[in-house]
Amino acid sequence: MASERMLERGRRCPRVALRARARFRFFFFPALCDAIQARSYEMKEQAKSLGFKEEMVVVATGALPAPTGLGLGRSSSSRERRRTRRSSGQIRAVLQWNRRPELAGSRPRVVVVTSGKGGVGKTTVTANLGMCLARLDFSVVAIDADVGLRNLDLLLGLENRVNYTAMEVLNGECRLDQALVRDKRWTNLELLCINKPRYKMPMGFGGKALTWLVDALKQRPDGCPDFILIDCPAGIDAGFITAITPANEAVLVTTPDITSLRDADRVTGLLECDDIKDIKMIVNRVRSDMIKGEDMMSVLDVQEMLGLPLLGVVPEDSEVIKSTNRGYPLVLKKPPTLAGLALEQAAWRLVEKDSMKAVLIEETRPKRGFLPFMGG
């Protein structure tokens, strides 16, 4: 109400409006710059701890423009000095790639996403990696190998379009292209579900049947896909053995807690026994504040315990739950979150068969002035 009265008085008297704008600039604008400076510092520290590659991103910086036409009588040199003092409070945004990754290895690359322990984010990683690869102009087929508890169609928003599954293909009731569900947002991403959610695993379905499906995808008339991602069920029972049979690469998803690390170590041994040597690790749900307080193991500790190359580090993010409930992958969110950027860089490394190195960076926070609204 007070602001409306001030604007109404400003229409009648231009001098009153000029004073109100000057008051807004003197009190509110410096405090806003300081808040943005503190937030950009936190995001910069968190991005450093996640090991973002500087050569893979374009960092766009831009200082906040000072309001013009306020009639405060300041010279241009004074404005430049003030902008220089505020240069540390620039808004930083990691926006785009500057090149397209080159596909390493022969097509198609069959990658199984597994963990052993349930609830660590296998399906979330599979959905977002598949969407990232499709956005990078690679053809992707995502297979949900969890028969009784499939969820990959929910995360991709395709649950209402699954009419046929792989079991109908194996029984001769439909063709393979009828069972593949194409995403409307990115048509080079397709989903294949093994079975209906309420049905149990058939007795005749096993590793040979899934291998036959993968071979059929390789010999499609439309062309061989670049990536075949297999979402592995939790545990190390028959479903796990079936999912890893046709794969030649593995992405191990784990969280920095002892229960998940014990299961991940066990799964690593089983993968190596199945002659899968190319194993990379994604550490999910990392909280830098708990690592600093020594309440959570760091990424360096996790890598030292498992001894696997690091594909990516995904921080804890509340947007993951929101995107899951909406059936909208996190990597499509605008503006991007740190978790989405971490998954995009993990997809980039997966294409080029690259890995990242976790480092420990300690920096002291810059001192702030006693009176922030005075520019100190």
Residue, then its C-alpha position, 0 to 999 in steps of 0.5 A: m500500500a505504501s509503495e502504491r501511494m508513493l507511485e501515485r504521488g510520483r505521478r503527480c509530482p515527478r520530484v517525489a518519484l525521483r527521491a523514491r527511486a534514489r532511496f531504492r538504489f541506496f538501500f536495496f540494490p547494494a544488499l541485493c548485490d551482496a546476497i547474489q555475491a554470497r550465493s554465487y560463492e556457495m555455488k562456485e564452491q559446490a561446483k568445485s567440490l563436484g569436479f566440473k570440467e572447465e574445458m567442457v563448459v562455457v562460463a557466462t559472466g555479467a555484472l548487474p547493471a546499475p539503475t539509470g536515470l535516477g538523477l543522483g548526480r554521480s559521474s561516469s567514473s564513479r559509476e565505473r568504480r562502483r561496478t568494479r567493486r561489485s564485479s566479485g558479485q557477478i552472476r555465473a551460470v554454466l550454460q552450454w557445451n562448446r563441442r559435441p563429444e566423440l563416440a568412443g568404442s564400437r556401436p552399440r555400447v551396451v551399458v548396465v546401470t547397477s548398484g546392488k542396494g536399492g534406493v540409491g538412484k539407479t533408475t534416476v541415473t538411467a533416465n537422465l543419462g538416456m535423455c542427455l545422450a539423446r540431446l547429444d544426438f545419439s540414438v538410445v534404447a533404455i531397457d527396464a530390466d526390473v520386471g516386477l517393480r518397473n519405474l523407468d517409464l514413470l521417470l520418463g513420463l511414458e507410463n500411459r504409452v506402454n502397450y506391449t512389452a518384451m514378453e509379447v515380443l518373445n511370445g510372438e504377439c507383436r513386433l519389436d518396433q511395436a514394443l519400443v516407446r518413442d519419447k515425444r521430446w527427443t525421438n531418438l530416445e526409446l524405451l523397452c519394458i520387459n514385462k507388465p508391473r503386476y506380472k512375475m518373472p517367467m520361468g523361461f526368461g533369463g540372460k539368453a532371452l535378454t541377449w536375443l533382444v539386444d541382438a535384435l536391436k542391433q539388427r533393426p532395419d532402422g539402424c543400430p542404436d548408439f547406446i543400449l542402457i539397461d536399468c538393473p534391478a536391486g539385489i544380486d539374484a536372478g534379475f541381476i544376473t539376467a540384466i548384466t548378461p548382454a552388457n559389456e560396460a557397467v555404471l555403478v551407482t552408490t551413495p557415500d554410506i557404508t551399507s551402499l559401499r558394501d553392496a557396491d563392492r560385492v557387485t563389483g566382484l560379480l561384474e568382474c566375474d562376468d567378464i565386465k571390466d569397464i566399470k565406472m562409478i557415480v557417487n549420488r546424493v553427496r552433501s558438501d556441508m556434511i562432508k565438511g562437518e565430517d558426518m559423511m564420507s568424501v568422494l575421495d574416501v569412496q573412490e579409495m574404498l572401491g578403487l573404481p574410476l569416477l564417472g560423476v558426482v551428483p549432489e543432493d537436490s530437492e529438484v530430483i523428487k519434483s522431477t520424478n513426480r512430474g515424469y520430467p527428467l532433471v536434465l531438462k529443467k531450466p535453469p539447470t541445477l547442479a545435479g542436472l549439470a553433474l548428470e550431463q557431464a557424466a553422460w559426456r564422460l560416458v560417451e568418450k569413455d573418460s573419467m574425472k578425478a576427485v580433488l579436495i579444495e580448501e579456500t577461505r571465504p573472502k572477508r566482507g565489509f562492516l557496512p555492506f550497503m556502503g559497498g565495503 
